[in-house]
Amino acid sequence: MPSGDPAGYLPPPAPPRSALTLRLWLAGFGVVFNSVAGVLAARAGLWWLAIVLWVLVVVCVVDFAWVVHRKRRGDPG
C-alpha cells in the first residue's frame, strides 16, 4: 500500500521527471523573441520597453546556462 491507493487496485505512480528540455526550449525562444522585440522597440523610440526586453534576454540567457549545467550534470529531463 505504499502507492497511495488504500485498496491496492492502482499501480504506483511513475517517478517524477524534470521538464528541463522544455525549459531549455522556452529559454531559447525567450532569448530570440525578446532580442528581436527589444531591437524593434528601440528602433520605434520606446527605450523603456527595449530596456525591459533586454533585461528579460539576460534572465533567459542565465536560465538557459543553468539548465545546460543541470543537464550536463546528469539530471533527468
Summary of the structure (lengths in Angstrom):
residues: 77
radius of gyration: 20.1
end to end distance: 28.2
largest distance: 65.2
contacts: 177
relative contact order: 0.18
helix: 66%
strand: 0%
